[in-house]
Amino acid sequence: MKEAFKALKLGLLFFGFYFSMGQAPQNYIYTSSGDLQNIEKMIARKDISGVQIVYNWRSLETSKDIYDFSGIENDLKYLTSLDRKLFIQLQDRFFEPEARYVPDYILNEKEYTGGLVPQYDNPGENKPIGNGWVTQQWNPAVQKRYQKLIAELAKKFDGKIEGINLPETAIDIDVKKDKTGFSCDRYFQAELDNLKFARAAFKKSYVLQYVNFFPCEWENDHQYMSRLFEFAAKNNIGLGGPDIVPNKNAQMKNSYPFFNQYKGKLPLVAMAVQEPTLTYKNPKTRKPFTKEEFVEYAEHYLDVNIIFWSIETPWLKSF
């Protein structure tokens, strides 16, 4: 095990993936596939190191065992021509009622029990509750197919992309109405198993898990959060999250203190300023958080190495 870890560490060093302690966070743009040429001026800025692109499961596996990675290939080629890096987010949960972006066989074949379950979502400060879907990773048949996709992506892109990140841990489903065998413990273990699988598959590129909340947990009362951070630190896995909101109470009761506690113990911390993040206001100024406020908190409290910025971020629109 020690020899395998040494080999992995050397591989990462060879690809230049380790960040210096105390270094200011790198700036990436967060967007969807197919948008790159429309935002080339943003990407080409000297203060932008790369792009994080979201790819949903359905777009990558068009039917059972039929994979289409042309979108990633085209995006990678385009970014490489601009001397920019690519971070891919493999999306298995969705935040709109009509978004059921998993392959048809997952939705329709009996062993997958529908593949998705409804979930609720907080789209931002003072915004009405939204709803969408989350994939049944706690169903072993579904998880096996998801992990197969991860393996195929690793065969094609390991060492070519900067990293792959698995989406946020937070889900909010109606447990009382569930008929899929969901439990909070099963969900936690499934997330851990997927992360372990991804780390084994990707030997050169970063593996990153977004973590913000776990169902059933508050202030680490199930030790989900502490176990995840310990697992990540021991297995050379990066952690991050979809929202940097300085001192936000809910996050301070969940993932944020662990990022602070694990300063210098993780190979990568990468977090996002997405569209919902931009709706939050600094309670002291009563104005939206500025770039400087996001960066200061990310760098000094959360120990962030990369910030994934939404293309709607105001400072990105000034050239």
Residue, then its C-alpha position, 0 to 999 in steps of 0.5 A: m500500500k505504501e509503495a502504491f501511494k509513493a508511486l501515485k505521489l511521484g506521478l502527481l509530482f511529475f504532472g506538476f499537480y502539487f500546489s505550494m503552501g500559502q499560494a494564492p488560489q488559482n482561478y478557473i471558470y465554471t461552465s457547461s460543455g459547448d460554451l467555451q468559444n462564446i467565452e474565449k475572452m474570459i478563458a484567455r485572461k491572464d488570471i485564468s488557469g483553466v475551466q471546470i466543465v459539467y458533463n452529465w451522465r446521459s451525455l457521456e453514456t448514450s446507451k448501455d456500454i455505448y460511450d460518447f466522449s467527443g464533447i470532452e475531447n473537443d473541449l480538451k483540445y480547445l483548452t489545450s490550444l489556449d494553454r488552459k487546463l480542464f477539470i471535469q465534473l461528472q454530474d449525477r444529480f440535477f436541479e430542475p424538474e425536467a432534468r433526468y440526465v441519466p441513460d434511458y436504461i437506468l430509468n427504465e430497466k427493473e433492476y435500477t428501480g427508476g434510477l432517480v429519486p426526487q430531491y429539493d434544492n436551495p437555489g440561493e439566498n431568499k430564492p424559492i425552494g427548487n426541485g430536481w433529481v438525484t441518482q440512486q447511488w445506494n442501489p448497487a446496480v446503479q452504482k456499478r454502472y456509474q463506476k463503469l463510466i468512471a473507469e471508461l473516463a479514466k482510460k481515456f483522460d487520466g493524466k490529460i485532464e487536470g482532474i475529475n470531481l464528483p458532485e456535492t454530497a448534499i441531497d434532500i429527499d423525502v425519506k418517508k416516501d422512499k421505496t428504493g432502500f435509501s438510508c443515510d448510512r447506505y448513502f454515505q457508504a456509496e459516496l465513499d465507495n465511488l470516491k475510492f473507485a475514482r481514486a483507483a481509476f485515476k492514477k495521475s489526474y486529481v480526484l476531487q469530491y465536493v462535500n457540503f452536507f450529508p443527509c441526516e447529519w448536523e455538526n458531524d453527529h453521525q461522523y460522516m464529515s469527519r470520516l470523509f475528511e480522514f479518508a480523503a487525507k489518507n488516500n490522496i483525495g482532494l475535497g471542495g464544494p459548490d459554494i464559498v459563502p464566508n462564515k455562512n452558519a449552515q456551512m460552519k455547522n458542517s464542512y467548513p470547519f473541517f477544511n480549516q482543520y485539515k489545512g495542509k493535509l489534503p492534496l487539493v482544495a477546490m471550491a466554487v462561486q456558482e450562480p446561487t453563491l452570487t446571491y449571498k450578501n455580506p451581512k456587514t455591508r449588506k451588499p453581495f460579496t466581492k471577489e476580494e471577500f470570496v478570495e480572502y475567506a477561501e485562502h485563509y480559512l478554507d485553504v483553497n487552491i482553486i476557485f471555480w468562478s461562474i461566468e456570471t461573476p461580475w469581475l470576469k465580465s470586465f476586460 
